[in-house]
Each structure stands twice: as C-alpha cells, then as structure tokens.
Amino acid sequence: MTEKVKIFVVEDDDWYRELVGFNLELNPDYEVTKFANATDALKELSQLPEVVTLDYRLPDMEGEEALKRIKDFDPNIEVIIVSEQDKIDTAVNLLKLGAYDYIPKSDDIRDRLLNTVNNIRKTQKLQSRIKTLEREVGQKYEFEKSIIGQSPAIRRVFNMLEKATKTNITVLVTGETGTGKELAAKAIHYNSRRKDKPFVPVNMAAIPSELVESELFGHEKGAFTGAQNRRIGKFEEAHGGTLFLDEIGEMEQTFQAKLLRALQEKEITRVGSNKIVKVDCRIVVATNRNLLEEVKAGRFREDLYYRLYGLPIELPPLREREKDIILLANFFLDRFCEENEMEPYSLSAETKRKLLSYRFPGNIRELKSVIELAAVMANDPVITPDILSFSQTDALPEVMSDEMTMRDYTYRIIDIYLQKYDNNVKLIADKLDMGASTIYRMLKERKEEKTGASTGAEY
C-alpha cells in the first residue's frame, strides 16, 4: 500500500484555496490539508508535509518570510510559491531562498501545479530508492549465504531467524562478542516484509549518555547549544523499516524509561519540542550481557527487559560450532585473496587441526583476523600452522594437541592456569568454575601418585 503524500495548501482566498485543493485531491495518493494563513500552517509543520503550496501575499505574513520559516524547520519540505504577480526578480529571489518552483496564478495553473508536484514526488522516490540501495549494498541476506555454517548449533539459529522474519515481533539477539549479532539482525530485516525500507543500526555503547535522546528521537533547532538545525532521530530514520539497537545493555538507566514509552506507544517527541511524532519501525536489539542478571542487579529496568525480550535468539560461540570453523576459515581466506587480487591460498591439514584445537575467545571476528594475517605472512600458497598468530590471552592454545585421558587433560589445563595465574588457586578455581578444594585435592593426588611410583621402584 502506497503511503500518501502530505501536501499543505496555504491560500487566503477561499475560492482559490478550494480550487487548488480540489485539483490536488483528484490524485488519491495525495493527502491535502488547507490553511487560510501562514501562522496556522507553520504550527502544523510537525506533521511533516512533503510539499507546501504557498500564496506569496498572505494577510499575516509575506511569502518570503513564510518560506524561510518552513525551510528553517525542515529543508526537505519542498515549497511551491503561487502568486498573482509575475515579476522575474521576485521569482529568482524566492528560488534562491529554496523554493522549488514559482507559479503565477493563471488559467493553466492546474496543469503546472500537478506537473510540479509530480516531479517533486519522482525526485523524492528516486532519492529514497538510492538510500535504500546504498544501505543494502546490493547484498542478498539469505541466511545460508550471509551466515556461514552447517553445525547443529547454527542450524537452530537459522530456524529462529526464519520465525523472526514472519512477523514484526521484537527480537533480542544475545551472544558473546564477535558472534555476528548485527549480521543476524540484517538477515532478519532483509528477509522480512520491511526489506525495502531502511535498516538503521545504532551502537548504544558508542553514544555519550547526554546525546542518547537526541540521537534516537532527534531534536529541534536551538534545542540545546550546538543544535543549529532540526535533526531527525534514528526512530524516524527507520520509519517503515528496522531499528537495530546494539549493545542495549550499555544504555543508561536515565533513558530506559523514555525508550520504554517510545516502544509501548510507538511515538517519540524530539528534544526541544512538545509535538508527538508517530513512528513505525521494527525493533531488534542485541547484547553480550545477561540482561536478566542486569535486572537483578538493578542496572536494567525489569519492564523494559520484558518489552524487549520478544523472540530471543542466542548466537552460539565459535567453540560450540566445531564443524563451522574450517568452513569459515576457508571462506575468509578465499574472500581475502580475491579482494586483494592474490593467488588462491589453502590450509594444510596441520593448520586445520590447530584451528580446531583453539577456543577462539574472540569468536568469528578473531578467526577472520587470524586467517587474514596468516594470508599476509605466508610465503607459500599453503598456510602452515607456524604462521597462525593466536591471542596470548587464551590459556588453552595447544591443550588438545595430544591424545590423553580426561584425567590427564584436566591436569594439563590446571598446570597451564597455575603458570598463567602465578599459582593463585582461588582465582584459577573461579576461572575454571571448579571448587578450590577440588584443585588442591587433584594436585595432592598427583603428587602422591608420583611419590608412590618412585617408592615402588626402590623396592
């Protein structure tokens, strides 16, 4: 269903106002509101008309002054000046001030006016389409193409993503850093009925607390120091599409109540204004925090949590997607070589084993960095394990390199942590989620086993 074009007709002559309004209303796609003076029209600009036809001479204000006020409010509103006089210098001056066209009152005004409005509409549609194409970047976000993987864990995610595309339910995407939460949000948007409308991502952790309201709701000119022009917020920018609020757990409590109201009422108020603006955007939020724990700790509003919960989708960490590690590694390697016009590279069997033995605390993002660096550092088309550069913060880079019993694996893990954390058993117990007494007992048993073995040899 096509959204109607809002048009204001500002004309003090009753007969002429009805004539202009009648001709425009012949097009069912136009929604026309008529005003007898500029003052009343200016008060209703918060309705965001796309076109204003403005009589040059009005009882309360000159057309030039009315034009300036309209453009100050929103430069995107197109103004058509309608006048009884046909002076070239006046027309040129008004066009310089931002008028889209200057039409003298004459017998052919109907055709000229309709053609002008039609041209404005074509231009606006073209600009809107260009913005949509820029956002999509020509990509098709089919799940299997945008999210690489065949493991059971990622298949469960595909199933949830498909459910999310069928309705406008709010989606809460959770997962560790680097698991692809924004990619999942894009997959939802570009496979939904809103795919031709904007996808607007916002990183809540990157916005200073004092600017959050302005960033999401927008502001009026002069609302605060530095607000030189009226600015549309992210909610309005995402109208008809999807608003993706990443790192929602970082939001200050002072703004949480305002966000809750905006989500419940589907309306916002720009900073510096008391006009209510209706918004229609699908909400997808993401966090690497446990929001329920944040609620219990008093850092996140319980009512907002349940409002955002909607359909929960948890992205698994890469260490739980063993089948996908090599698939992703090959994908990143092929794409990197192609983008940099390099000969195709491959991974040796030893390199694959090393990748599978690593826990990837940085998840997919870390895997991508490791593979790209290896491609740069490699001297041969086959990437060998010695040039893989893993994070030094991971305690288990080689723990799976030998075949051992589970008991021996446990001893090796504890030894690695003892070395890394300077024999701080309490800290190691917290890291491994084990009891400190268990670690002490295992160390004692191993010592006794070694002592017993030595004693037996003496006999």
C-alpha positions in Angstrom: 0.0 0.0 0.0 1.5 3.4 -1.1 2.0 5.9 1.6 0.1 9.1 0.8 1.9 12.3 0.0 1.2 15.1 2.6 0.5 18.5 0.9 -0.3 21.8 2.7 -2.2 24.4 0.6 -1.7 27.9 2.2 -4.0 30.4 0.5 -6.1 33.3 2.0 -8.6 33.5 -1.0 -11.3 31.0 -0.1 -12.3 30.2 -3.7 -8.8 29.8 -4.9 -7.8 27.7 -1.9 -10.6 25.3 -2.6 -9.7 25.2 -6.3 -6.1 24.3 -5.7 -7.1 21.8 -3.0 -9.7 20.2 -5.3 -7.3 19.7 -8.2 -4.7 18.1 -6.0 -7.2 15.8 -4.2 -8.1 14.3 -7.6 -5.0 12.2 -7.1 -5.9 9.5 -4.5 -2.2 9.4 -3.4 -2.3 13.0 -2.2 -3.4 13.9 1.3 -4.3 17.7 1.3 -4.6 20.0 4.3 -5.8 23.6 3.6 -4.9 26.7 5.6 -6.1 30.3 5.3 -2.9 31.9 6.7 0.8 31.1 7.2 0.6 31.1 11.1 -1.8 28.1 11.2 0.3 26.2 8.6 3.6 26.8 10.5 2.0 25.4 13.7 1.3 22.1 12.0 4.7 21.5 10.3 5.4 18.7 12.8 3.1 16.7 10.6 6.0 16.7 8.1 4.3 17.6 4.8 6.4 16.8 1.8 5.0 19.7 -0.3 3.6 23.2 0.6 1.9 25.4 -2.0 2.3 28.9 -0.6 0.5 32.1 -1.6 3.0 34.9 -1.9 0.8 37.5 -0.3 -0.9 36.4 2.9 -2.7 38.6 5.5 -0.4 37.7 8.3 3.0 37.1 6.6 4.8 37.7 3.3 5.6 34.6 1.3 9.3 35.2 1.6 9.2 35.1 5.4 6.9 32.0 5.4 9.3 30.3 3.0 12.3 31.0 5.3 10.4 29.6 8.3 9.4 26.4 6.5 13.0 25.8 5.3 14.4 26.5 8.8 12.0 23.9 10.2 12.9 21.2 7.6 15.0 21.9 4.5 13.5 18.7 2.9 10.0 20.2 2.6 9.5 21.4 -0.9 7.7 24.8 -1.3 5.8 25.9 -4.4 5.1 29.7 -4.5 1.8 30.6 -6.0 1.4 34.4 -6.8 -0.7 36.9 -8.7 2.3 38.8 -9.8 4.7 37.7 -12.4 7.9 39.5 -11.6 11.2 37.8 -12.7 13.3 39.3 -9.9 10.9 38.2 -7.2 10.8 34.7 -8.6 14.6 34.5 -8.9 15.0 35.7 -5.3 12.5 33.1 -4.0 14.1 30.3 -5.9 17.5 31.3 -4.3 15.9 31.1 -0.9 14.9 27.5 -1.5 11.5 27.5 -3.3 11.1 24.5 -5.7 9.1 26.5 -8.2 7.3 29.8 -8.7 3.9 29.6 -10.5 1.8 32.7 -11.4 -1.9 32.4 -10.9 -3.2 31.8 -14.5 -5.6 29.6 -16.5 -3.1 26.8 -16.8 -2.2 26.7 -13.1 -3.9 23.3 -12.6 -1.6 21.5 -15.1 1.5 23.4 -14.0 0.8 22.6 -10.3 0.1 18.9 -10.9 3.2 18.6 -13.0 5.4 20.3 -10.4 4.1 18.1 -7.6 4.5 15.0 -9.7 8.2 16.0 -10.4 8.8 16.5 -6.7 7.4 13.1 -6.0 9.5 11.4 -8.6 12.6 13.1 -7.2 11.8 12.0 -3.7 11.1 8.4 -4.7 14.5 8.3 -6.5 16.3 9.7 -3.5 14.6 7.2 -1.2 15.5 4.3 -3.5 19.1 5.4 -3.8 19.3 5.5 0.0 17.8 2.0 0.3 20.2 0.6 -2.3 23.2 2.2 -0.5 22.1 0.5 2.7 21.6 -2.8 1.1 24.9 -2.5 -0.8 23.4 -4.8 -3.4 23.6 -7.8 -1.0 21.0 -10.5 -0.6 20.9 -11.6 3.1 19.8 -15.2 2.6 20.6 -17.0 5.8 22.9 -19.6 4.4 24.7 -17.1 2.3 25.1 -14.3 4.9 25.8 -16.6 7.9 28.2 -19.4 7.1 27.7 -22.7 8.9 26.3 -26.2 8.9 26.7 -27.2 12.5 23.6 -28.2 14.5 24.0 -25.0 16.7 23.8 -22.7 13.7 21.0 -24.6 12.1 19.0 -23.9 15.2 19.8 -20.2 14.7 18.6 -20.4 11.1 15.3 -21.8 12.3 14.8 -19.0 14.8 15.8 -16.3 12.2 13.1 -17.7 9.8 10.5 -17.4 12.5 11.6 -13.8 13.2 11.0 -12.8 9.5 7.3 -13.8 9.5 6.1 -11.1 12.0 7.1 -7.8 13.5 7.9 -9.2 16.9 10.7 -7.6 18.8 13.9 -9.7 18.6 16.5 -10.0 21.3 19.8 -11.3 19.9 22.3 -12.5 22.5 25.8 -13.9 22.2 29.4 -13.3 23.0 31.4 -10.5 21.3 32.2 -11.4 17.7 29.5 -14.0 17.2 27.7 -11.9 14.4 24.8 -10.2 16.1 24.5 -7.4 13.6 24.7 -9.9 10.7 21.8 -11.8 12.3 19.8 -8.5 12.6 20.4 -7.7 8.9 19.4 -11.2 7.9 16.1 -10.7 9.8 15.4 -7.3 8.2 16.4 -8.2 4.6 14.2 -11.3 4.6 11.2 -9.6 6.1 8.4 -7.6 4.6 10.3 -4.4 5.6 13.3 -5.3 3.4 12.7 -2.3 1.0 12.7 0.2 3.9 15.8 1.4 5.9 17.9 -0.8 8.2 19.2 1.6 10.8 21.9 0.3 13.2 22.8 2.1 16.4 25.6 1.2 18.8 24.4 2.3 22.2 27.8 1.9 23.7 29.3 4.4 21.3 26.8 7.3 22.2 27.6 9.6 25.1 24.8 9.4 27.7 23.9 13.1 27.2 23.3 12.6 23.5 21.3 9.4 23.5 17.9 11.1 23.5 18.8 13.4 20.6 20.4 10.6 18.6 17.3 8.3 18.9 14.5 10.9 19.0 16.0 13.8 17.1 16.0 17.5 18.1 14.6 20.9 17.0 16.8 23.8 16.0 18.0 25.6 19.1 17.0 22.8 21.5 20.5 22.9 23.1 23.9 24.5 22.5 25.1 23.4 19.1 21.7 22.4 17.7 21.9 24.7 14.7 19.4 22.8 12.6 16.5 20.5 13.2 17.6 16.8 13.1 15.7 13.6 12.5 16.4 10.9 15.1 17.1 7.2 14.4 13.5 6.2 15.2 12.2 8.5 12.4 15.0 7.5 10.1 14.0 3.8 10.5 10.3 4.6 9.8 8.8 1.6 8.0 12.0 -0.4 8.4 14.1 -1.9 11.2 15.9 -0.1 14.1 18.8 -2.2 15.4 19.9 -1.2 18.9 23.2 -2.9 19.5 24.8 -3.2 23.0 21.4 -2.4 24.6 22.8 -3.5 27.9 25.0 -0.4 27.9 22.1 2.0 28.0 22.0 4.5 30.9 19.1 4.0 33.3 18.1 7.6 33.0 17.0 6.9 29.4 15.5 3.5 29.8 12.0 4.8 30.9 11.8 7.1 27.8 12.8 4.2 25.5 10.1 2.0 27.1 7.4 4.6 26.5 8.5 5.0 22.8 8.3 1.3 22.3 4.9 1.0 24.0 3.2 4.0 22.4 5.1 3.9 19.0 5.7 7.6 19.3 8.5 9.9 20.1 9.0 13.6 20.9 12.0 15.4 19.6 14.2 17.2 22.1 13.1 20.8 22.3 9.6 20.1 21.1 6.3 19.0 22.6 4.8 17.6 19.4 4.3 13.9 19.3 5.6 12.1 16.2 4.2 8.6 15.4 6.8 6.1 14.3 6.6 2.6 12.8 9.8 0.6 13.0 10.6 -3.0 13.8 12.9 -3.3 16.8 15.8 -5.7 17.0 18.2 -5.4 20.0 21.4 -7.2 20.8 23.7 -7.6 23.8 26.6 -9.7 25.0 25.4 -9.2 28.6 22.9 -11.3 30.6 20.0 -8.8 30.8 18.2 -10.8 33.4 21.2 -10.6 35.6 21.4 -6.9 34.9 17.8 -6.6 36.0 18.5 -8.5 39.3 21.5 -6.2 39.9 19.2 -3.1 39.4 21.1 -1.8 36.4 18.3 -2.5 33.8 14.6 -1.9 34.2 12.5 -5.1 34.5 9.6 -3.7 32.5 11.9 -2.7 29.6 13.5 -6.1 29.7 10.2 -7.9 29.2 9.3 -5.4 26.5 12.5 -6.2 24.6 12.5 -9.9 25.2 10.1 -10.8 22.4 11.7 -13.6 20.4 15.1 -14.5 21.9 17.8 -15.7 19.5 21.1 -16.8 21.1 24.1 -17.0 18.8 26.5 -19.8 19.8 30.2 -19.1 20.4 32.5 -20.5 17.8 33.9 -23.1 20.1 30.5 -24.8 20.0 30.4 -24.7 16.2 33.4 -27.1 15.5 32.0 -28.1 12.1 31.9 -24.5 11.0 35.4 -23.4 11.9 37.1 -24.8 8.8 34.2 -23.6 6.6 34.5 -20.1 7.9 38.3 -20.2 7.7 38.2 -21.2 4.0 35.5 -18.5 3.3 37.6 -15.7 4.9 40.7 -16.9 3.2 39.1 -17.1 -0.3 37.5 -13.7 0.1 40.7 -12.0 1.4 42.7 -13.4 -1.6 40.0 -12.3 -4.0 39.7 -8.8 -2.6 43.5 -8.3 -2.6 44.0 -9.9 -6.1 46.2 -12.7 -4.6 46.6 -16.2 -5.8 44.3 -18.7 -4.0 45.6 -20.0 -0.7 44.7 -23.2 1.1 45.1 -24.6 4.7 47.3 -27.5 5.4 45.9 -30.5 7.4 48.1 -29.5 10.4 46.7 -25.9 10.2 43.2 -27.2 10.3 43.9 -29.3 13.3 45.5 -26.3 15.1 42.4 -24.2 14.3 40.1 -26.8 15.7 42.2 -27.1 18.9 41.9 -23.3 19.6 39.0 -21.9 21.7 38.6 -18.6 19.9 37.6 -16.3 22.7 37.0 -13.5 20.1 34.8 -15.9 18.1 34.2 -15.3 14.4 35.8 -11.8 14.4 39.0 -13.3 15.8 39.0 -16.2 13.3 38.7 -13.7 10.5 41.7 -11.6 11.8 43.8 -14.8 12.3 43.2 -16.0 8.8 43.8 -12.7 7.1 47.1 -12.1 9.0 48.2 -15.7 8.0 47.5 -14.9 4.3 49.7 -11.8 4.6 52.5 -13.6 6.4 52.5 -16.8 4.3 55.4 -17.3 1.8 53.7 -20.3 0.1 50.2 -20.9 -1.2 49.6 -23.5 1.6 49.2 -21.9 5.0 51.2 -23.8 7.7 50.4 -23.8 11.4 53.6 -22.0 12.4 52.3 -18.7 10.9 48.9 -18.7 12.8 49.0 -16.0 15.4 46.5 -16.6 18.2 45.6 -14.3 21.1 48.1 -14.6 24.0 45.2 -14.3 26.5 43.8 -17.8 25.7 45.1 -20.3 28.2 44.4 -23.4 26.0 46.1 -22.9 22.6 47.6 -26.4 22.5 45.8 -28.4 25.1 44.2 -30.7 22.6 47.3 -31.4 20.6 48.0 -34.8 22.2 45.6 -37.8 22.8 45.3 -38.3 26.6 42.8 -39.4 29.2 40.2 -36.9 30.5 42.1 -37.0 33.8 45.4 -36.1 32.1 43.7 -33.3 30.1 42.4 -31.9 33.4 45.8 -31.9 34.9 47.3 -30.2 31.9 44.6 -27.5 32.0 45.2 -26.9 35.6 49.0 -26.7 35.0 48.5 -24.1 32.3 46.3 -22.0 34.6 48.8 -22.4 37.5 51.5 -21.0 35.3 49.4 -18.2 33.9 48.0 -17.0 37.2 51.0 -17.5 39.4 49.7 -20.4 41.4 46.6 -18.4 42.6 44.4 -21.4 43.2 41.3 -19.3 44.3 41.5 -17.3 41.1 42.0 -20.4 38.9 39.0 -22.1 40.6 36.9 -19.1 39.6 38.2 -19.2 36.0 37.6 -22.9 35.6 34.3 -22.9 37.6 35.7 -25.5 39.9 36.0 -25.7 43.7 39.4 -24.7 45.1 39.3 -27.8 47.3 39.0 -29.9 44.1 42.1 -28.4 42.6 44.1 -28.9 45.9 42.9 -32.5 46.1 43.9 -33.2 42.5 47.3 -31.7 43.0 47.8 -33.7 46.2 46.7 -37.0 44.4 49.1 -36.4 41.6 51.9 -35.7 44.0 51.1 -38.9 45.9 51.0 -40.9 42.6 54.4 -39.6 41.6 55.8 -40.3 45.1 54.3 -43.8 45.2 55.7 -44.6 41.8 59.2 -43.6 42.9 58.9 -45.6 46.2 57.8 -48.7 44.3 60.8 -48.5 42.0 63.1 -48.6 45.1 61.7 -51.9 46.2 
